[in-house]
Amino acid sequence: MDYLILTDSQGREIKSLLHAGLDIDLNGERNFEVSIHRSAWDETFEYGGYVFRPNTEIGGQIGRVYTDTALDIVKVCGLTWRGMLNRKIIEPASGQSYRTTAGELNDILREFIEPEFDGLFVVPEVNTGVIVNHYQFERYTDLLSGIEKMLKEYGYRIQIAWREETLGMGYVEIQAVKIIDYSAEIELSQDSGLDFQLNDIRNGYNHMIVAGKGELTDRNVFHLYAWPNGVIKDTPYYTGLSERTYLYENTSTETDEVRSKAKEEFKKIMDRKEFGMNTSALNLDVNIGDILGGRDYLTGVHMAKPVTNIIYTTDESGNMNVEYQLEGEE
């Protein structure tokens, strides 16, 4: 099997970590812990160095060392690659309210990512064939959220993997790839041997009153309405007994961004289907951003959700457990 590999701060490979435990949360906490016996500790573990599993997203940069003499272990900890992207901010240009962009998807990723990481992150010269005519990022969004949200609008996600070069050097390859909708290809049900939970909520809010900045009659107030197909509109569908209204107040967000923030909150409380799955036994090559679906034949409820996080845990023998988290799960 592929073991974890340790590098120095320049990305030069030092050694394989043959008897190390790993706990890595790719896109939730976006951090990792590598546990080693104190007897295996030496000066090759350095702050700013990297650990990785070749040709996978498993890896990150060392930024913390925790020692426990009672347990006789040292934990080498740090941010995942997504965690590093999350700590960069997309700022508007001087004199501009928003940062905008246009071009082919991977060209855009290269423009925003490569200058921030001094050669560590590399976007390959791969043309997706998708051209963005104009895209406006939210003000001061983090780099990870900004590029993920942009790519999702075009049916794409980011794919990250450590690539090895000659002479023991390496880099993090990041590129835009098309989202795979497994729910359209494989319907997971009880017959698949996977347990899942489907929650079909039909008594959620369908009318949101949004109150933004301002005072009294000068306050920015508008209405949003949920329709049966899950679309949010400016005109009502449900009235009378069927109407359920929620007041959303937001005085901290800029006025021209309140609508998008309100819609995000509305989707959490309107009629919806919640889907959770015991994915530890899932035998699919699923990545963050891909879509899974399930059906309960008894009730007829069907739901599909994107994978938002993957957690890998290994013991010292290298046995790995994989947990997939779906949108809405924590």
N, C-alpha and C positions, 0 to 999 in steps of 0.2 A: 504494500500500500504506500501511498505518498505520505511522508512524514512532514511535520512542520520544519521549515528551514529558517535559520537565524542569519541576518546580515548586519553589517555595520551601518553607520549613519549615511554612507555613500551608496548603499545598496549592494555592496560586495558580499557574496555568500561566505559564511564562516563555517557553519556546521549544521547537520540535521539534529533535531531535538527528538531523540529516539524514545525516551521514556518521560513524556510530558503530557499532562492533562490540559485540555483546552475547553474553554467556555467562551463562545463568541456570539454576540447579538448583533447581526449585521446592520439592521435598520430600525431597531427600537431604541435601546440605550446607545447603540452604535459604539460598543466598546468590546474589549476582549481581555481574557485572563489566561495566561499560560502558567501552569503550576509545575514546579520542578522540585526535587529534593534539594535540601541545602547543600548536600555533598556534591551536587552537579553544578553549583554556582561557580562562575569564574568571571574574569574581567571582560570577556567577549560580549556579555550582556550590557549594552550601553544605551543610555537615553538617546533617542533619535534614531536608533536602529529599527529594523523591521523584522517581523515574523510573517511567514506566508506559507500557503500550500500551493505549489505550482499549478498554473492554469485554472485557478479557481478564484472566487472572490474572498476566500478565507485569508485574512491577514490584516495587518495594520502597523502603526508606528508606536514604538515603546515610549511611554511618557510617565510611567509610574512603576515603582517597585515596592511590593509589600512583603514583609517577612514575618513569619510566625514561628517562633522557636519551639512553642509547645507542640505544634503539628509537624515541625521539622521540614517546613516547605518555604519556598520563595515564590511569590506570584509576580510575573512580569506582565504589566498591564498597559493598555493604551487605547487609542481611537481606531476604529475600522476605517477603511477608505471612505465610506459614506460619512462617517463621523468627521473626517478631515474636510470633506466638501461642505458639510453642514456649518463649519466654522469660518467660512468665507461669505462675504456679503456682496450682493450685486447692488452697486451704488449708481444713482443717476449721474450723468455727466454734469460738469459744472454749468449752472444756469438752466438745467433741465429738471423737470418734475419726475420723469420716469426714464428708465433705461430701456431702450428698444433695440431690436435686432432684426435681421433678415438674412436669408441665404439657405444653403443646404444644411440639413440637421447636424451632420458631423462637423461641418465647417463652423457652425455656431458653437458647438461644444468645444472645439479647438480654440476658438476666440476667447471663450470665457474661462476655460479650465487651465490650459497649459501655462499661461503667464503667471498663474497663482502658485505653481508647485515646482518651479525650478527644474523641470525635466523629469520629475518623478511620475507625473501623470501624462500619458501620451494618447492622443486620439489618432487612430490609424487613418490612412488615406483611403477610406471606403465611402463611396457615394451611395447614399440610401435612395436617391432619386426623388426625395421629398424636399420641396422648396418652400420655405416660409417667406411670404411676401412682407409681412409686418407682424411683429410680436412685441407686446409691451409687458415687461415684468412688473410685479408688484413692487412698491417702494421698499427698498432696503430688505428684500427677501434674502434668505440664505441661498447660497449657490446650489445646494442639493435640491431644495424645494423648487427653486426657480426653473432649473432645467427639467426636473421630473414633470412639473405641471405643464411646461411647454411641450415636451415630447408626448405626453398623454393625449393632448389635443389632436395629435396626428397618428395615434395608435401605436406609439413607440415607447420604449423604456430604455434605461441605461443598462449596459452590461459591463461588468468590471472583472478583470482577472489579472493576476501577476504573471508577467511574461519574463522568461529568462533569456538573456543574451549570452554571447560568448564571453569568455574570461570571467565567468562567475558573476556577472552584473545582471541587473534586472530593472524592470519598471512596471508601473501599473497602467494597463491598457483599459481605456474607457471609451465606449462607443454607443451609438444609438442603434437599437435593433427592434424589430417589429414585435409587438406584444402577441403572444400565443394564447388564443382563447380555447383552453382545453375543454370548457363546458360545451363547445360546439362540436368537439370531436369525441369526447369520452364523457358519458353521463355516469357519475358516481352515485351509487345507491347501496342499499343493504346488500345487494348481490355482489358488490365489490369488496365486501368484507371490511368496510370502513364505517365507523360510527360518526354521525354528524347530528347537528342541531339546526332546525329551521324554525324561525319565529316569524310568523306572518302577522304583522301589526296593522290593523285597519281602524284603529281609534286614535290615531295620532292627530296632531294639529294640522289644519289645512288653510289657516289664515294667519299670517304674521304681520303685526303692526311694527314697523321699524322706526325707532326714535333715535335720531343721531344728534349732532351738535346743535346748539342754539337754545334759546329760552322762549317759553310760552308760544305765542303765535309765530315767532321767528324760528322755531325749532324745525330741523329737517325731519319731516315725518312722511313716510310712504307705506304702501301696503303690498304684500306679496301673497300669492294664492297658489296652493297646490292643486293640481289636476289629477284625475285618476291614473294617468299614465306616468306619474312621477315628475312631470314637467312643472316648473314654477313659472307662473305668468303674472301679469299686472291686472288681470281681470278675474273675477271669482267664478268658480264652478259650484262649490258647495254653499248652500244657504240654509237658513232656518235651523231645524233640528240637527242637520248634518254638519253645521259649521262649528268649528272648534278653534278659538283664537288665542294667540300667544303674543305677548308684548316683548319685543327684543330691544333693549337699550344699549347703545354704543356711542359714547361721547369721546372715546379716545382715538378712534380711527378717522383718517381724513375723509371728508364728505364724499369724494368721488370713489372711495373704496368701500364705503359702508354697504353698498348693494351686494358686492361679491362676498363680503364677510357674512352678511345676513343670510344669503343663500346657503352658505356652508353650514350655518347653525340650523337653518330651517330643515335641511336634509336629515339632520340627526333626530328631529322630533316629529316629522310628518309620517304619514303612512309609509311603511317600508317593510322589507323582509331582511331579517338578520340570519346570517349563515355562519355556522362554526363547524369545524371538521376535525376529527382525530387524524391528523395527517402524518403521524409518526411512521405509519406503515405504507405511506404513499410511494408507489414505485414508478414515479415519473420524474423526468428531468425538468422540474419546475423552477423558475427564477422569479425574483421579486418583480412584480408588475404583471406577470402572467395571470390568467383567469381560470379559476376552478368552479365547477358547478355540481350540485347534487339534487336528487329528487327523492321525496318520500312517496312511495306508491300508495300508502294507506290514505294519506290526506290529500295527495295530489299536489302538494306544495313543491315548487321548484325554485332554485336560487343560484345565482352565479356571483362570485366576488373575486377581486384581484388579491394576489398574495402581496402582503405589505412588508413581511419580515421573515427571515429564516434564522433560527438559532441552532448552532452546532455545539454539541457537547461530546468530548471524547475522554476516555480514561487513559491511564498510563500505558495500557496495552494497545491503544489505538482504536478500540471499539467506538464507533461513532453513533450518536443518536441525533436525528434531525427533526426539528419541530418547525412546521410552517404556520405562520399566522396570517389570517385573512383580514381584510378591511373591516374595521369595527371591533376586532379582538384586541385584547391587551395581554 
